Amino acid sequence: MDPLTDLNEFAERYLAVWNEPDPDRRRRLIAELWAPGGGQILVDPPEEVRAAAHHHQFLVPPLEVHGHEALDARVSRAYHNFIAEGEYRFAAAGEPACLLPHVVSLPWEMVTVAGGEHAGGGVTVVELDGDGRIQVEFQFIER
């Protein structure tokens, strides 16, 4: 499937990874969506990372993972931190958009399962390789 043909389906598949409770299925979804050396860059890390960098007079570093194993650890941690208890899920927060050839913007949010109330969110920008798999993902989380 060419993700640029159906951006909504691509966005649904991307969000499904973060909501997937089964670790084996989650790993398969990661392998389908990301190139083998693909990665994620969390552009605006959590407050404790920013505070520690400021304390030590360093620039705030982006947080990066590369490769399917590291992506699986990252996605699994997010799942366990935010989704596993059943109170929240990740959902689309608008229409995905093709920004440039092979660059897609995916707005997302974390919502309550019970009523769909907004609990957080951000935007993810992905660069796709020639096979339509994520080469690099830039995740921006709202503050």
N, CA, C and O atoms as CSV, one atom per row, in Angstrom:
chain,resi,resn,atom,element,x,y,z
A,1,MET,N,N,0.840,-1.183,0.000
A,1,MET,CA,C,0.000,0.000,0.000
A,1,MET,C,C,0.884,1.245,0.000
A,1,MET,O,O,1.841,1.343,0.768
A,2,ASP,N,N,0.553,2.178,-0.860
A,2,ASP,CA,C,1.253,3.457,-0.888
A,2,ASP,C,C,0.552,4.380,0.096
A,2,ASP,O,O,-0.603,4.742,-0.128
A,3,PRO,N,N,1.221,4.773,1.189
A,3,PRO,CA,C,0.568,5.605,2.202
A,3,PRO,C,C,0.057,6.927,1.653
A,3,PRO,O,O,-0.896,7.496,2.185
A,4,LEU,N,N,0.682,7.416,0.594
A,4,LEU,CA,C,0.266,8.696,0.046
A,4,LEU,C,C,-1.042,8.584,-0.726
A,4,LEU,O,O,-1.687,9.596,-1.002
A,5,THR,N,N,-1.441,7.357,-1.077
A,5,THR,CA,C,-2.712,7.140,-1.766
A,5,THR,C,C,-3.875,7.304,-0.804
A,5,THR,O,O,-4.899,7.886,-1.164
A,6,ASP,N,N,-3.733,6.802,0.404
A,6,ASP,CA,C,-4.801,6.906,1.404
A,6,ASP,C,C,-4.185,7.317,2.738
A,6,ASP,O,O,-3.825,6.473,3.558
A,7,LEU,N,N,-4.074,8.613,2.936
A,7,LEU,CA,C,-3.449,9.127,4.155
A,7,LEU,C,C,-4.232,8.752,5.405
A,7,LEU,O,O,-3.637,8.507,6.454
A,8,ASN,N,N,-5.563,8.705,5.311
A,8,ASN,CA,C,-6.366,8.355,6.489
A,8,ASN,C,C,-6.093,6.922,6.933
A,8,ASN,O,O,-5.999,6.648,8.129
A,9,GLU,N,N,-5.968,6.013,5.979
A,9,GLU,CA,C,-5.663,4.619,6.332
A,9,GLU,C,C,-4.266,4.518,6.944
A,9,GLU,O,O,-4.061,3.789,7.914
A,10,PHE,N,N,-3.321,5.239,6.386
A,10,PHE,CA,C,-1.971,5.245,6.935
A,10,PHE,C,C,-1.994,5.772,8.371
A,10,PHE,O,O,-1.361,5.192,9.253
A,11,ALA,N,N,-2.723,6.873,8.611
A,11,ALA,CA,C,-2.826,7.445,9.957
A,11,ALA,C,C,-3.469,6.450,10.922
A,11,ALA,O,O,-3.031,6.329,12.067
A,12,GLU,N,N,-4.498,5.740,10.472
A,12,GLU,CA,C,-5.141,4.727,11.322
A,12,GLU,C,C,-4.171,3.611,11.686
A,12,GLU,O,O,-4.139,3.160,12.831
A,13,ARG,N,N,-3.380,3.164,10.711
A,13,ARG,CA,C,-2.400,2.111,10.969
A,13,ARG,C,C,-1.328,2.596,11.947
A,13,ARG,O,O,-0.903,1.858,12.836
A,14,TYR,N,N,-0.902,3.841,11.768
A,14,TYR,CA,C,0.100,4.422,12.663
A,14,TYR,C,C,-0.438,4.476,14.099
A,14,TYR,O,O,0.246,4.047,15.028
A,15,LEU,N,N,-1.642,4.993,14.286
A,15,LEU,CA,C,-2.222,5.098,15.629
A,15,LEU,C,C,-2.495,3.725,16.234
A,15,LEU,O,O,-2.394,3.548,17.448
A,16,ALA,N,N,-2.839,2.759,15.394
A,16,ALA,CA,C,-3.107,1.400,15.886
A,16,ALA,C,C,-1.883,0.823,16.594
A,16,ALA,O,O,-2.022,0.081,17.567
A,17,VAL,N,N,-0.689,1.156,16.113
A,17,VAL,CA,C,0.540,0.668,16.754
A,17,VAL,C,C,0.572,1.094,18.221
A,17,VAL,O,O,0.875,0.284,19.097
A,18,TRP,N,N,0.259,2.360,18.490
A,18,TRP,CA,C,0.361,2.930,19.831
A,18,TRP,C,C,-0.751,2.442,20.754
A,18,TRP,O,O,-0.604,2.489,21.975
A,19,ASN,N,N,-1.864,1.974,20.182
A,19,ASN,CA,C,-2.997,1.487,20.972
A,19,ASN,C,C,-3.017,-0.033,21.113
A,19,ASN,O,O,-3.844,-0.566,21.851
A,20,GLU,N,N,-2.128,-0.736,20.424
A,20,GLU,CA,C,-2.168,-2.200,20.346
A,20,GLU,C,C,-1.740,-2.857,21.669
A,20,GLU,O,O,-0.619,-2.642,22.131
A,21,PRO,N,N,-2.634,-3.659,22.279
A,21,PRO,CA,C,-2.293,-4.306,23.549
A,21,PRO,C,C,-1.403,-5.545,23.407
A,21,PRO,O,O,-0.664,-5.876,24.333
A,22,ASP,N,N,-1.462,-6.228,22.270
A,22,ASP,CA,C,-0.708,-7.463,22.099
A,22,ASP,C,C,0.720,-7.166,21.651
A,22,ASP,O,O,0.919,-6.616,20.567
A,23,PRO,N,N,1.723,-7.521,22.466
A,23,PRO,CA,C,3.121,-7.199,22.129
A,23,PRO,C,C,3.586,-7.785,20.793
A,23,PRO,O,O,4.317,-7.123,20.057
A,24,ASP,N,N,3.170,-9.026,20.466
A,24,ASP,CA,C,3.584,-9.633,19.193
A,24,ASP,C,C,2.975,-8.887,18.013
A,24,ASP,O,O,3.655,-8.615,17.023
A,25,ARG,N,N,1.714,-8.563,18.120
A,25,ARG,CA,C,1.052,-7.803,17.042
A,25,ARG,C,C,1.678,-6.410,16.924
A,25,ARG,O,O,1.875,-5.914,15.815
A,26,ARG,N,N,1.990,-5.783,18.051
A,26,ARG,CA,C,2.618,-4.459,18.047
A,26,ARG,C,C,3.964,-4.517,17.295
A,26,ARG,O,O,4.262,-3.635,16.490
A,27,ARG,N,N,4.763,-5.546,17.559
A,27,ARG,CA,C,6.055,-5.704,16.866
A,27,ARG,C,C,5.847,-5.892,15.361
A,27,ARG,O,O,6.601,-5.342,14.559
A,28,ARG,N,N,4.829,-6.664,14.975
A,28,ARG,CA,C,4.547,-6.864,13.546
A,28,ARG,C,C,4.132,-5.554,12.886
A,28,ARG,O,O,4.563,-5.245,11.775
A,29,LEU,N,N,3.293,-4.789,13.578
A,29,LEU,CA,C,2.856,-3.498,13.031
A,29,LEU,C,C,4.041,-2.539,12.863
A,29,LEU,O,O,4.128,-1.821,11.867
A,30,ILE,N,N,4.938,-2.535,13.831
A,30,ILE,CA,C,6.137,-1.697,13.733
A,30,ILE,C,C,6.956,-2.106,12.512
A,30,ILE,O,O,7.405,-1.248,11.752
A,31,ALA,N,N,7.153,-3.411,12.319
A,31,ALA,CA,C,7.930,-3.904,11.175
A,31,ALA,C,C,7.259,-3.550,9.848
A,31,ALA,O,O,7.943,-3.332,8.849
A,32,GLU,N,N,5.924,-3.491,9.831
A,32,GLU,CA,C,5.210,-3.121,8.605
A,32,GLU,C,C,5.316,-1.629,8.310
A,32,GLU,O,O,5.432,-1.233,7.150
A,33,LEU,N,N,5.279,-0.803,9.345
A,33,LEU,CA,C,5.229,0.647,9.143
A,33,LEU,C,C,6.601,1.308,9.025
A,33,LEU,O,O,6.769,2.239,8.237
A,34,TRP,N,N,7.576,0.843,9.790
A,34,TRP,CA,C,8.895,1.486,9.803
A,34,TRP,C,C,9.895,0.699,8.976
A,34,TRP,O,O,9.873,-0.532,8.968
A,35,ALA,N,N,10.765,1.404,8.285
A,35,ALA,CA,C,11.895,0.770,7.608
A,35,ALA,C,C,12.792,0.142,8.681
A,35,ALA,O,O,12.775,0.594,9.826
A,36,PRO,N,N,13.573,-0.887,8.339
A,36,PRO,CA,C,14.410,-1.546,9.350
A,36,PRO,C,C,15.283,-0.595,10.156
A,36,PRO,O,O,15.440,-0.794,11.360
A,37,GLY,N,N,15.848,0.416,9.542
A,37,GLY,CA,C,16.680,1.376,10.270
A,37,GLY,C,C,15.927,2.631,10.649
A,37,GLY,O,O,16.521,3.609,11.103
A,38,GLY,N,N,14.609,2.604,10.463
A,38,GLY,CA,C,13.789,3.780,10.744
A,38,GLY,C,C,13.825,4.151,12.214
A,38,GLY,O,O,14.197,3.348,13.070
A,39,GLY,N,N,13.432,5.377,12.487
A,39,GLY,CA,C,13.494,5.815,13.866
A,39,GLY,C,C,12.471,6.868,14.211
A,39,GLY,O,O,11.680,7.308,13.377
A,40,GLN,N,N,12.516,7.254,15.464
A,40,GLN,CA,C,11.645,8.304,15.984
A,40,GLN,C,C,12.500,9.307,16.744
A,40,GLN,O,O,13.418,8.946,17.481
A,41,ILE,N,N,12.174,10.561,16.543
A,41,ILE,CA,C,12.823,11.636,17.291
A,41,ILE,C,C,11.737,12.376,18.041
A,41,ILE,O,O,10.846,12.971,17.435
A,42,LEU,N,N,11.813,12.339,19.362
A,42,LEU,CA,C,10.901,13.108,20.206
A,42,LEU,C,C,11.525,14.490,20.323
A,42,LEU,O,O,12.480,14.695,21.073
A,43,VAL,N,N,10.976,15.428,19.575
A,43,VAL,CA,C,11.591,16.739,19.424
A,43,VAL,C,C,11.561,17.536,20.719
A,43,VAL,O,O,12.529,18.228,21.035
A,44,ASP,N,N,10.499,17.456,21.456
A,44,ASP,CA,C,10.336,18.235,22.687
A,44,ASP,C,C,10.174,17.259,23.853
A,44,ASP,O,O,9.050,16.896,24.200
A,45,PRO,N,N,11.272,16.834,24.455
A,45,PRO,CA,C,11.206,15.795,25.485
A,45,PRO,C,C,10.438,16.245,26.732
A,45,PRO,O,O,10.121,17.425,26.881
A,46,PRO,N,N,10.144,15.305,27.617
A,46,PRO,CA,C,9.394,15.619,28.841
A,46,PRO,C,C,10.096,16.677,29.702
A,46,PRO,O,O,11.298,16.913,29.576
A,47,GLU,N,N,9.324,17.290,30.560
A,47,GLU,CA,C,9.795,18.396,31.402
A,47,GLU,C,C,11.033,18.024,32.212
A,47,GLU,O,O,11.949,18.836,32.334
A,48,GLU,N,N,11.080,16.813,32.768
A,48,GLU,CA,C,12.235,16.446,33.592
A,48,GLU,C,C,13.530,16.422,32.783
A,48,GLU,O,O,14.594,16.723,33.324
A,49,VAL,N,N,13.461,16.070,31.497
A,49,VAL,CA,C,14.646,16.090,30.639
A,49,VAL,C,C,15.044,17.535,30.350
A,49,VAL,O,O,16.223,17.886,30.392
A,50,ARG,N,N,14.049,18.364,30.059
A,50,ARG,CA,C,14.344,19.780,29.802
A,50,ARG,C,C,14.944,20.440,31.036
A,50,ARG,O,O,15.895,21.214,30.927
A,51,ALA,N,N,14.388,20.132,32.225
A,51,ALA,CA,C,14.884,20.728,33.472
A,51,ALA,C,C,16.324,20.280,33.755
A,51,ALA,O,O,17.158,21.089,34.162
A,52,ALA,N,N,16.608,19.002,33.540
A,52,ALA,CA,C,17.967,18.499,33.784
A,52,ALA,C,C,18.958,19.154,32.826
A,52,ALA,O,O,20.062,19.517,33.234
A,53,ALA,N,N,18.579,19.309,31.567
A,53,ALA,CA,C,19.467,19.968,30.609
A,53,ALA,C,C,19.708,21.409,31.026
A,53,ALA,O,O,20.843,21.885,30.990
A,54,HIS,N,N,18.666,22.098,31.416
A,54,HIS,CA,C,18.802,23.489,31.851
A,54,HIS,C,C,19.704,23.580,33.096
A,54,HIS,O,O,20.566,24.455,33.180
A,55,HIS,N,N,19.498,22.684,34.041
A,55,HIS,CA,C,20.284,22.667,35.270
A,55,HIS,C,C,21.785,22.518,34.971
A,55,HIS,O,O,22.624,23.152,35.611
A,56,HIS,N,N,22.095,21.684,34.006
A,56,HIS,CA,C,23.498,21.426,33.656
A,56,HIS,C,C,23.996,22.349,32.544
A,56,HIS,O,O,25.101,22.175,32.032
A,57,GLN,N,N,23.178,23.321,32.178
A,57,GLN,CA,C,23.492,24.313,31.162
A,57,GLN,C,C,23.776,23.687,29.790
A,57,GLN,O,O,24.680,24.107,29.068
A,58,PHE,N,N,22.978,22.675,29.461
A,58,PHE,CA,C,23.028,22.052,28.142
A,58,PHE,C,C,21.799,22.477,27.352
A,58,PHE,O,O,20.768,22.836,27.921
A,59,LEU,N,N,21.924,22.430,26.044
A,59,LEU,CA,C,20.743,22.586,25.207
A,59,LEU,C,C,19.842,21.383,25.441
A,59,LEU,O,O,20.328,20.290,25.730
A,60,VAL,N,N,18.549,21.572,25.320
A,60,VAL,CA,C,17.618,20.459,25.489
A,60,VAL,C,C,17.787,19.516,24.303
A,60,VAL,O,O,17.596,19.917,23.155
A,61,PRO,N,N,18.142,18.275,24.578
A,61,PRO,CA,C,18.381,17.345,23.474
A,61,PRO,C,C,17.082,16.684,23.028
A,61,PRO,O,O,16.213,16.407,23.855
A,62,PRO,N,N,16.942,16.429,21.728
A,62,PRO,CA,C,15.828,15.575,21.311
A,62,PRO,C,C,16.148,14.147,21.753
A,62,PRO,O,O,17.315,13.788,21.911
A,63,LEU,N,N,15.131,13.353,21.947
A,63,LEU,CA,C,15.323,11.943,22.299
A,63,LEU,C,C,15.101,11.109,21.048
A,63,LEU,O,O,14.116,11.312,20.338
A,64,GLU,N,N,15.998,10.176,20.767
A,64,GLU,CA,C,15.940,9.410,19.531
A,64,GLU,C,C,16.025,7.916,19.785
A,64,GLU,O,O,16.725,7.459,20.690
A,65,VAL,N,N,15.293,7.157,18.963
A,65,VAL,CA,C,15.434,5.708,18.900
A,65,VAL,C,C,15.500,5.325,17.426
A,65,VAL,O,O,14.894,5.977,16.576
A,66,HIS,N,N,16.249,4.255,17.134
A,66,HIS,CA,C,16.383,3.790,15.751
A,66,HIS,C,C,16.336,2.271,15.728
A,66,HIS,O,O,16.894,1.612,16.606
A,67,GLY,N,N,15.672,1.721,14.728
A,67,GLY,CA,C,15.571,0.279,14.557
A,67,GLY,C,C,14.322,-0.279,15.210
A,67,GLY,O,O,13.784,0.299,16.154
A,68,HIS,N,N,13.870,-1.408,14.696
A,68,HIS,CA,C,12.615,-2.004,15.159
A,68,HIS,C,C,12.624,-2.344,16.647
A,68,HIS,O,O,11.620,-2.138,17.329
A,69,GLU,N,N,13.730,-2.856,17.155
A,69,GLU,CA,C,13.791,-3.223,18.576
A,69,GLU,C,C,13.624,-2.000,19.478
A,69,GLU,O,O,12.860,-2.030,20.442
A,70,ALA,N,N,14.336,-0.941,19.160
A,70,ALA,CA,C,14.245,0.286,19.962
A,70,ALA,C,C,12.869,0.926,19.815
A,70,ALA,O,O,12.324,1.455,20.784
A,71,LEU,N,N,12.308,0.883,18.620
A,71,LEU,CA,C,10.954,1.415,18.412
A,71,LEU,C,C,9.942,0.618,19.224
A,71,LEU,O,O,9.024,1.185,19.817
A,72,ASP,N,N,10.114,-0.705,19.247
A,72,ASP,CA,C,9.207,-1.540,20.032
A,72,ASP,C,C,9.282,-1.164,21.513
A,72,ASP,O,O,8.253,-1.069,22.182
A,73,ALA,N,N,10.480,-0.953,22.019
A,73,ALA,CA,C,10.627,-0.562,23.431
A,73,ALA,C,C,9.965,0.789,23.676
A,73,ALA,O,O,9.295,0.971,24.692
A,74,ARG,N,N,10.141,1.728,22.770
A,74,ARG,CA,C,9.555,3.071,22.908
A,74,ARG,C,C,8.030,3.011,22.874
A,74,ARG,O,O,7.365,3.585,23.737
A,75,VAL,N,N,7.474,2.319,21.878
A,75,VAL,CA,C,6.020,2.217,21.742
A,75,VAL,C,C,5.431,1.444,22.927
A,75,VAL,O,O,4.387,1.825,23.456
A,76,SER,N,N,6.090,0.372,23.342
A,76,SER,CA,C,5.601,-0.421,24.477
A,76,SER,C,C,5.572,0.405,25.750
A,76,SER,O,O,4.632,0.300,26.539
A,77,ARG,N,N,6.591,1.226,25.957
A,77,ARG,CA,C,6.623,2.081,27.149
A,77,ARG,C,C,5.480,3.091,27.114
A,77,ARG,O,O,4.811,3.307,28.124
A,78,ALA,N,N,5.256,3.705,25.962
A,78,ALA,CA,C,4.135,4.657,25.832
A,78,ALA,C,C,2.806,3.942,26.062
A,78,ALA,O,O,1.914,4.479,26.719
A,79,TYR,N,N,2.678,2.737,25.522
A,79,TYR,CA,C,1.442,1.966,25.724
A,79,TYR,C,C,1.215,1.724,27.216
A,79,TYR,O,O,0.122,1.967,27.729
A,80,HIS,N,N,2.235,1.250,27.901
A,80,HIS,CA,C,2.084,0.940,29.328
A,80,HIS,C,C,1.885,2.196,30.176
A,80,HIS,O,O,1.170,2.159,31.177
A,81,ASN,N,N,2.507,3.298,29.787
A,81,ASN,CA,C,2.355,4.543,30.554
A,81,ASN,C,C,0.991,5.207,30.366
A,81,ASN,O,O,0.465,5.811,31.301
A,82,PHE,N,N,0.416,5.103,29.172
A,82,PHE,CA,C,-0.774,5.889,28.874
A,82,PHE,C,C,-2.028,5.091,28.520
A,82,PHE,O,O,-3.138,5.555,28.782
A,83,ILE,N,N,-1.880,3.911,27.936
A,83,ILE,CA,C,-3.025,3.217,27.353
A,83,ILE,C,C,-3.442,1.969,28.135
A,83,ILE,O,O,-4.635,1.678,28.235
A,84,ALA,N,N,-2.496,1.240,28.680
A,84,ALA,CA,C,-2.747,-0.081,29.260
A,84,ALA,C,C,-3.841,-0.097,30.323
A,84,ALA,O,O,-4.584,-1.074,30.422
A,85,GLU,N,N,-3.952,0.951,31.109
A,85,GLU,CA,C,-4.958,0.982,32.182
A,85,GLU,C,C,-6.385,1.096,31.648
A,85,GLU,O,O,-7.345,0.894,32.391
A,86,GLY,N,N,-6.524,1.420,30.365
A,86,GLY,CA,C,-7.847,1.471,29.754
A,86,GLY,C,C,-8.577,2.799,29.883
A,86,GLY,O,O,-9.743,2.905,29.502
A,87,GLU,N,N,-7.902,3.812,30.415
A,87,GLU,CA,C,-8.550,5.114,30.586
A,87,GLU,C,C,-8.423,5.981,29.335
A,87,GLU,O,O,-9.295,6.807,29.062
A,88,TYR,N,N,-7.339,5.798,28.570
A,88,TYR,CA,C,-7.066,6.634,27.401
A,88,TYR,C,C,-6.794,5.791,26.166
A,88,TYR,O,O,-6.522,4.593,26.248
A,89,ARG,N,N,-6.875,6.458,25.021
A,89,ARG,CA,C,-6.456,5.874,23.748
A,89,ARG,C,C,-5.952,7.020,22.874
A,89,ARG,O,O,-6.285,8.183,23.103
A,90,PHE,N,N,-5.151,6.679,21.878
A,90,PHE,CA,C,-4.683,7.669,20.924
A,90,PHE,C,C,-5.629,7.682,19.730
A,90,PHE,O,O,-6.090,6.629,19.289
A,91,ALA,N,N,-5.920,8.875,19.204
A,91,ALA,CA,C,-6.856,9.034,18.098
A,91,ALA,C,C,-6.373,10.153,17.179
A,91,ALA,O,O,-5.550,10.985,17.563
A,92,ALA,N,N,-6.900,10.153,15.969
A,92,ALA,CA,C,-6.599,11.244,15.036
A,92,ALA,C,C,-7.192,12.533,15.586
A,92,ALA,O,O,-8.262,12.524,16.194
A,93,ALA,N,N,-6.493,13.639,15.370
A,93,ALA,CA,C,-6.960,14.955,15.836
A,93,ALA,C,C,-7.093,15.903,14.648
A,93,ALA,O,O,-6.829,17.100,14.765
A,94,GLY,N,N,-7.490,15.375,13.545
A,94,GLY,CA,C,-7.607,16.161,12.321
A,94,GLY,C,C,-7.150,15.306,11.156
A,94,GLY,O,O,-6.822,14.130,11.310
A,95,GLU,N,N,-7.139,15.912,10.016
A,95,GLU,CA,C,-6.775,15.198,8.792
A,95,GLU,C,C,-5.262,15.118,8.624
A,95,GLU,O,O,-4.562,16.107,8.838
A,96,PRO,N,N,-4.754,13.948,8.242
A,96,PRO,CA,C,-3.340,13.878,7.881
A,96,PRO,C,C,-3.120,14.666,6.597
A,96,PRO,O,O,-4.047,14.852,5.808
A,97,ALA,N,N,-1.896,15.128,6.391
A,97,ALA,CA,C,-1.611,15.931,5.211
A,97,ALA,C,C,-0.265,15.549,4.624
A,97,ALA,O,O,0.687,15.259,5.347
A,98,CYS,N,N,-0.204,15.554,3.309
A,98,CYS,CA,C,1.054,15.365,2.603
A,98,CYS,C,C,1.707,16.744,2.513
A,98,CYS,O,O,1.196,17.631,1.829
A,99,LEU,N,N,2.834,16.925,3.200
A,99,LEU,CA,C,3.511,18.216,3.243
A,99,LEU,C,C,4.470,18.406,2.067
A,99,LEU,O,O,4.572,19.492,1.496
A,100,LEU,N,N,5.158,17.338,1.727
A,100,LEU,CA,C,6.119,17.301,0.622
A,100,LEU,C,C,6.068,15.873,0.080
A,100,LEU,O,O,5.501,14.995,0.730
A,101,PRO,N,N,6.644,15.626,-1.088
A,101,PRO,CA,C,6.697,14.229,-1.520
A,101,PRO,C,C,7.357,13.370,-0.434
A,101,PRO,O,O,8.491,13.632,-0.034
A,102,HIS,N,N,6.660,12.370,0.026
A,102,HIS,CA,C,7.139,11.427,1.041
A,102,HIS,C,C,7.257,12.009,2.441
A,102,HIS,O,O,7.940,11.431,3.286
A,103,VAL,N,N,6.611,13.136,2.706
A,103,VAL,CA,C,6.580,13.711,4.055
A,103,VAL,C,C,5.114,13.938,4.421
A,103,VAL,O,O,4.384,14.646,3.727
A,104,VAL,N,N,4.704,13.318,5.531
A,104,VAL,CA,C,3.302,13.334,5.946
A,104,VAL,C,C,3.186,13.853,7.373
A,104,VAL,O,O,4.000,13.531,8.238
A,105,SER,N,N,2.156,14.665,7.598
A,105,SER,CA,C,1.841,15.190,8.925
A,105,SER,C,C,0.640,14.431,9.477
A,105,SER,O,O,-0.375,14.277,8.797
A,106,LEU,N,N,0.764,13.959,10.717
A,106,LEU,CA,C,-0.305,13.188,11.360
A,106,LEU,C,C,-0.669,13.841,12.694
A,106,LEU,O,O,0.005,13.592,13.694
A,107,PRO,N,N,-1.720,14.673,12.737
A,107,PRO,CA,C,-2.141,15.233,14.024
A,107,PRO,C,C,-2.838,14.150,14.858
A,107,PRO,O,O,-3.641,13.375,14.339
A,108,TRP,N,N,-2.521,14.110,16.153
A,108,TRP,CA,C,-3.077,13.061,17.018
A,108,TRP,C,C,-3.395,13.657,18.390
A,108,TRP,O,O,-2.938,14.742,18.750
A,109,GLU,N,N,-4.187,12.909,19.127
A,109,GLU,CA,C,-4.472,13.302,20.500
A,109,GLU,C,C,-4.681,12.063,21.349
A,109,GLU,O,O,-4.978,10.980,20.846
A,110,MET,N,N,-4.518,12.251,22.644
A,110,MET,CA,C,-4.854,11.223,23.611
A,110,MET,C,C,-6.199,11.640,24.179
A,110,MET,O,O,-6.353,12.758,24.671
A,111,VAL,N,N,-7.181,10.731,24.110
A,111,VAL,CA,C,-8.528,11.035,24.571
A,111,VAL,C,C,-8.965,9.995,25.600
A,111,VAL,O,O,-8.434,8.885,25.645
A,112,THR,N,N,-9.938,10.371,26.420
A,112,THR,CA,C,-10.481,9.412,27.372
A,112,THR,C,C,-11.311,8.390,26.616
A,112,THR,O,O,-12.000,8.722,25.652
A,113,VAL,N,N,-11.240,7.148,27.061
A,113,VAL,CA,C,-12.028,6.085,26.447
A,113,VAL,C,C,-13.505,6.310,26.742
A,113,VAL,O,O,-14.352,6.095,25.876
A,114,ALA,N,N,-13.812,6.737,27.951
A,114,ALA,CA,C,-15.204,6.889,28.372
A,114,ALA,C,C,-15.956,7.944,27.569
A,114,ALA,O,O,-17.076,7.695,27.124
A,115,GLY,N,N,-15.363,9.108,27.379
A,115,GLY,CA,C,-16.119,10.173,26.729
A,115,GLY,C,C,-15.434,10.858,25.577
A,115,GLY,O,O,-16.011,11.755,24.963
A,116,GLY,N,N,-14.212,10.459,25.266
A,116,GLY,CA,C,-13.492,11.070,24.159
A,116,GLY,C,C,-12.943,12.450,24.447
A,116,GLY,O,O,-12.606,13.192,23.524
A,117,GLU,N,N,-12.849,12.813,25.754
A,117,GLU,CA,C,-12.313,14.131,26.100
A,117,GLU,C,C,-10.811,14.185,25.841
A,117,GLU,O,O,-10.082,13.219,26.065
A,118,HIS,N,N,-10.376,15.342,25.364
A,118,HIS,CA,C,-8.970,15.584,25.057
A,118,HIS,C,C,-8.135,15.569,26.341
A,118,HIS,O,O,-8.477,16.232,27.321
A,119,ALA,N,N,-7.029,14.800,26.324
A,119,ALA,CA,C,-6.136,14.728,27.480
A,119,ALA,C,C,-4.694,15.075,27.113
A,119,ALA,O,O,-3.827,15.117,27.986
A,120,GLY,N,N,-4.435,15.319,25.854
A,120,GLY,CA,C,-3.097,15.638,25.381
A,120,GLY,C,C,-3.038,15.397,23.894
A,120,GLY,O,O,-4.015,14.957,23.287
A,121,GLY,N,N,-1.902,15.684,23.311
A,121,GLY,CA,C,-1.789,15.433,21.880
A,121,GLY,C,C,-0.562,16.046,21.286
A,121,GLY,O,O,0.370,16.433,21.992
A,122,GLY,N,N,-0.568,16.130,19.982
A,122,GLY,CA,C,0.553,16.689,19.271
A,122,GLY,C,C,0.438,16.418,17.791
A,122,GLY,O,O,-0.645,16.160,17.266
A,123,VAL,N,N,1.559,16.482,17.140
A,123,VAL,CA,C,1.620,16.178,15.713
A,123,VAL,C,C,2.884,15.371,15.455
A,123,VAL,O,O,3.936,15.612,16.048
A,124,THR,N,N,2.748,14.424,14.570
A,124,THR,CA,C,3.877,13.615,14.135
A,124,THR,C,C,4.098,13.892,12.661
A,124,THR,O,O,3.152,13.902,11.874
A,125,VAL,N,N,5.340,14.116,12.293
A,125,VAL,CA,C,5.706,14.316,10.897
A,125,VAL,C,C,6.628,13.157,10.527
A,125,VAL,O,O,7.646,12.928,11.180
A,126,VAL,N,N,6.262,12.432,9.477
A,126,VAL,CA,C,7.064,11.281,9.066
A,126,VAL,C,C,7.618,11.490,7.664
A,126,VAL,O,O,6.962,12.048,6.785
A,127,GLU,N,N,8.839,11.025,7.491
A,127,GLU,CA,C,9.437,10.964,6.159
A,127,GLU,C,C,9.450,9.496,5.758
A,127,GLU,O,O,9.975,8.649,6.481
A,128,LEU,N,N,8.872,9.204,4.604
A,128,LEU,CA,C,8.756,7.836,4.128
A,128,LEU,C,C,9.880,7.500,3.155
A,128,LEU,O,O,10.352,8.355,2.406
A,129,ASP,N,N,10.294,6.241,3.183
A,129,ASP,CA,C,11.302,5.808,2.219
A,129,ASP,C,C,10.611,5.457,0.901
A,129,ASP,O,O,9.402,5.642,0.766
A,130,GLY,N,N,11.359,4.962,-0.049
A,130,GLY,CA,C,10.816,4.612,-1.363
A,130,GLY,C,C,9.793,3.507,-1.338
A,130,GLY,O,O,9.023,3.357,-2.286
A,131,ASP,N,N,9.765,2.714,-0.255
A,131,ASP,CA,C,8.785,1.635,-0.115
A,131,ASP,C,C,7.557,2.068,0.678
A,131,ASP,O,O,6.673,1.254,0.944
A,132,GLY,N,N,7.495,3.345,1.058
A,132,GLY,CA,C,6.343,3.844,1.806
A,132,GLY,C,C,6.395,3.532,3.292
A,132,GLY,O,O,5.374,3.599,3.976
A,133,ARG,N,N,7.580,3.190,3.798
A,133,ARG,CA,C,7.743,2.916,5.223
A,133,ARG,C,C,8.413,4.105,5.894
A,133,ARG,O,O,9.131,4.870,5.250
A,134,ILE,N,N,8.177,4.254,7.179
A,134,ILE,CA,C,8.701,5.392,7.915
A,134,ILE,C,C,10.218,5.265,8.036
A,134,ILE,O,O,10.746,4.299,8.588
A,135,GLN,N,N,10.892,6.273,7.501
A,135,GLN,CA,C,12.350,6.344,7.622
A,135,GLN,C,C,12.715,7.089,8.904
A,135,GLN,O,O,13.569,6.658,9.677
A,136,VAL,N,N,12.045,8.212,9.101
A,136,VAL,CA,C,12.240,8.976,10.327
A,136,VAL,C,C,10.913,9.630,10.694
A,136,VAL,O,O,10.162,10.094,9.836
A,137,GLU,N,N,10.655,9.650,11.982
A,137,GLU,CA,C,9.437,10.246,12.535
A,137,GLU,C,C,9.860,11.330,13.524
A,137,GLU,O,O,10.700,11.102,14.395
A,138,PHE,N,N,9.272,12.492,13.376
A,138,PHE,CA,C,9.479,13.583,14.306
A,138,PHE,C,C,8.186,13.756,15.097
A,138,PHE,O,O,7.147,14.082,14.523
A,139,GLN,N,N,8.242,13.544,16.385
A,139,GLN,CA,C,7.043,13.663,17.214
A,139,GLN,C,C,7.132,14.938,18.053
A,139,GLN,O,O,8.090,15.159,18.794
A,140,PHE,N,N,6.098,15.765,17.906
A,140,PHE,CA,C,5.982,17.008,18.657
A,140,PHE,C,C,4.800,16.847,19.599
A,140,PHE,O,O,3.682,16.596,19.148
A,141,ILE,N,N,5.030,16.987,20.899
A,141,ILE,CA,C,3.971,16.832,21.895
A,141,ILE,C,C,3.599,18.197,22.416
A,141,ILE,O,O,4.472,19.000,22.745
A,142,GLU,N,N,2.300,18.470,22.495
A,142,GLU,CA,C,1.859,19.760,23.016
A,142,GLU,C,C,2.267,19.910,24.463
A,142,GLU,O,O,2.347,18.931,25.204
A,143,ARG,N,N,2.522,21.136,24.856
A,143,ARG,CA,C,2.873,21.406,26.260
A,143,ARG,C,C,1.770,22.202,26.886
A,143,ARG,O,O,1.849,22.545,28.065
